[in-house]
Amino acid sequence: LSHHLARMAKVGLIRQEKHSRTIVCIPEYGHLENLIGFLQEECCAGVRIAHEPEPL
């Protein structure tokens, strides 16, 4: 798990702060929202999401 968190910190999706012997991970919401938007536009184009109602 720690290598996944380290990679997310490296690319700016989270920020890590060390408090004594504990590392706290803080999400970078702006970067996460940009990533989600990109994935929805590029990877899910034309795919109906399960929780969306059928168009009338």
Backbone as a chain_set.jsonl record, in Angstrom:
{"seq": "LSHHLARMAKVGLIRQEKHSRTIVCIPEYGHLENLIGFLQEECCAGVRIAHEPEPL", "coords": {"N": [[0.821, -1.192, 0.0], [1.961, 1.218, 0.732], [3.683, 1.897, -1.379], [1.895, 2.575, -3.397], [0.67, 4.855, -2.303], [2.913, 6.499, -2.125], [3.465, 6.883, -4.841], [1.131, 8.244, -5.645], [1.483, 10.571, -4.176], [3.788, 11.531, -5.375], [2.896, 12.263, -7.939], [1.134, 14.231, -7.292], [-1.504, 13.808, -6.425], [-2.118, 13.353, -3.804], [-1.078, 14.741, -0.656], [1.523, 14.296, 1.625], [2.043, 14.344, 5.09], [4.232, 14.243, 7.789], [3.781, 13.25, 11.064], [5.217, 12.857, 13.919], [5.671, 9.5, 14.224], [3.834, 8.866, 12.358], [2.381, 9.0, 9.133], [0.382, 11.212, 7.471], [-2.03, 11.29, 4.98], [-3.235, 13.592, 2.679], [-5.819, 14.476, 0.583], [-5.507, 16.009, -2.633], [-7.772, 17.795, -3.805], [-8.355, 19.364, -6.107], [-6.612, 18.38, -8.123], [-7.472, 15.723, -8.15], [-10.15, 16.004, -8.99], [-9.716, 16.992, -11.575], [-8.463, 14.747, -12.728], [-10.526, 12.82, -12.54], [-12.457, 14.045, -14.174], [-11.088, 13.988, -16.656], [-10.856, 11.189, -17.026], [-13.571, 10.477, -17.189], [-14.343, 11.814, -19.534], [-12.57, 10.829, -21.52], [-12.251, 8.032, -21.197], [-14.737, 6.978, -20.659], [-16.509, 7.812, -22.559], [-19.584, 7.836, -24.112], [-20.491, 5.7, -22.63], [-23.019, 4.495, -20.593], [-23.605, 5.357, -17.292], [-24.295, 3.355, -14.473], [-25.971, 4.402, -12.392], [-27.321, 6.447, -13.58], [-30.436, 7.585, -14.845], [-32.39, 6.08, -17.489], [-32.646, 7.764, -20.622], [-35.584, 9.577, -21.606]], "CA": [[0.0, 0.0, 0.0], [2.78, 2.428, 0.843], [4.228, 2.3, -2.676], [0.805, 3.246, -4.121], [0.544, 6.191, -1.724], [4.098, 7.269, -2.523], [3.291, 7.255, -6.255], [0.098, 9.285, -5.707], [2.098, 11.798, -3.664], [4.76, 11.993, -6.374], [2.193, 12.902, -9.061], [0.358, 15.353, -6.787], [-2.893, 13.5, -6.093], [-2.214, 13.494, -2.351], [0.06, 15.366, 0.024], [1.828, 13.541, 2.832], [2.643, 15.083, 6.204], [4.705, 13.35, 8.841], [3.499, 13.665, 12.436], [5.919, 11.883, 14.749], [5.919, 8.281, 13.443], [2.662, 8.654, 11.514], [2.286, 9.79, 7.904], [-1.007, 11.539, 7.169], [-2.235, 11.573, 3.56], [-4.271, 14.598, 2.475], [-6.13, 14.521, -0.849], [-5.442, 17.264, -3.384], [-9.05, 17.675, -4.497], [-8.311, 19.96, -7.439], [-5.978, 17.431, -9.042], [-8.337, 14.549, -8.246], [-11.298, 16.355, -9.826], [-9.228, 17.046, -12.954], [-8.246, 13.377, -13.177], [-11.837, 12.19, -12.719], [-13.043, 14.644, -15.371], [-10.391, 13.436, -17.818], [-11.233, 9.788, -17.195], [-14.957, 10.413, -17.639], [-14.428, 12.267, -20.92], [-11.754, 10.039, -22.444], [-12.386, 6.582, -21.043], [-16.135, 6.573, -20.488], [-17.33, 8.501, -23.562], [-20.617, 6.989, -24.69], [-20.87, 4.623, -21.72], [-24.024, 4.934, -19.634], [-23.261, 5.018, -15.914], [-25.391, 2.559, -13.915], [-26.907, 5.138, -11.544], [-28.035, 7.462, -14.356], [-31.685, 7.053, -15.397], [-32.507, 5.977, -18.944], [-33.274, 8.95, -21.217], [-36.974, 9.36, -22.04]], "C": [[0.865, 1.255, 0.0], [3.367, 2.852, -0.492], [3.165, 2.973, -3.538], [0.642, 4.68, -3.618], [1.724, 7.073, -2.112], [3.975, 7.738, -3.966], [2.243, 8.357, -6.392], [0.638, 10.612, -5.193], [3.049, 12.386, -4.704], [4.082, 12.725, -7.529], [1.228, 13.993, -8.603], [-1.099, 15.085, -6.473], [-3.157, 13.576, -4.596], [-0.967, 14.216, -1.857], [0.28, 14.575, 1.305], [2.511, 14.439, 3.851], [3.034, 14.083, 7.281], [4.445, 13.991, 10.196], [4.06, 12.576, 13.348], [6.231, 10.652, 13.898], [4.776, 7.962, 12.498], [2.733, 9.548, 10.285], [0.811, 9.963, 7.581], [-1.093, 11.911, 5.694], [-3.435, 12.492, 3.403], [-4.563, 14.686, 0.982], [-5.987, 15.927, -1.414], [-6.653, 17.263, -4.31], [-9.041, 18.269, -5.904], [-7.725, 19.012, -8.466], [-6.844, 16.186, -9.225], [-9.55, 14.824, -9.129], [-10.893, 16.439, -11.293], [-9.027, 15.645, -13.522], [-9.57, 12.673, -13.442], [-12.515, 12.734, -13.968], [-12.416, 14.095, -16.635], [-10.829, 11.999, -18.078], [-12.666, 9.65, -17.688], [-15.081, 10.8, -19.106], [-13.728, 11.32, -21.882], [-12.021, 8.538, -22.375], [-13.838, 6.113, -21.027], [-17.056, 7.236, -21.507], [-18.309, 7.504, -24.175], [-21.065, 5.841, -23.807], [-21.863, 5.171, -20.714], [-23.627, 4.45, -18.251], [-24.487, 4.41, -15.251], [-26.395, 3.377, -13.121], [-27.645, 6.243, -12.298], [-29.316, 6.858, -14.919], [-31.625, 7.001, -16.923], [-33.133, 7.254, -19.488], [-34.678, 8.618, -21.707], [-37.14, 9.601, -23.507]], "O": [[0.535, 2.241, -0.659], [3.538, 4.048, -0.73], [3.491, 3.854, -4.334], [0.494, 5.608, -4.413], [1.552, 8.259, -2.394], [4.342, 8.87, -4.281], [2.431, 9.299, -7.162], [0.288, 11.668, -5.72], [3.103, 13.602, -4.886], [4.627, 13.7, -8.046], [0.571, 14.62, -9.434], [-1.867, 16.026, -6.272], [-4.282, 13.833, -4.169], [0.05, 14.289, -2.545], [-0.679, 14.225, 1.993], [3.429, 15.191, 3.526], [2.26, 13.193, 7.635], [4.838, 15.131, 10.443], [3.456, 11.517, 13.522], [6.991, 10.758, 12.935], [4.756, 6.888, 11.895], [3.103, 10.718, 10.384], [0.078, 8.985, 7.435], [-0.325, 12.743, 5.212], [-4.516, 12.214, 3.923], [-3.655, 14.943, 0.192], [-6.309, 16.911, -0.749], [-6.58, 16.797, -5.446], [-9.671, 17.715, -6.804], [-8.274, 18.854, -9.557], [-6.941, 15.653, -10.331], [-9.938, 13.974, -9.93], [-11.644, 16.003, -12.166], [-9.381, 15.384, -14.672], [-9.719, 12.0, -14.462], [-13.089, 11.967, -14.741], [-13.124, 13.77, -17.589], [-11.136, 11.633, -19.212], [-12.949, 8.79, -18.523], [-15.846, 10.18, -19.846], [-14.254, 11.04, -22.96], [-12.013, 7.858, -23.401], [-14.121, 4.96, -21.353], [-18.273, 7.22, -21.329], [-17.908, 6.461, -24.691], [-21.945, 5.076, -24.203], [-21.602, 6.179, -20.057], [-23.345, 3.267, -18.06], [-25.602, 4.896, -15.445], [-27.587, 3.072, -13.17], [-28.505, 6.91, -11.723], [-29.294, 5.734, -15.42], [-30.908, 7.772, -17.56], [-34.063, 7.784, -18.88], [-34.931, 7.505, -22.169], [-38.243, 9.463, -24.035]]}, "num_chains": 1, "name": "protein.A"}
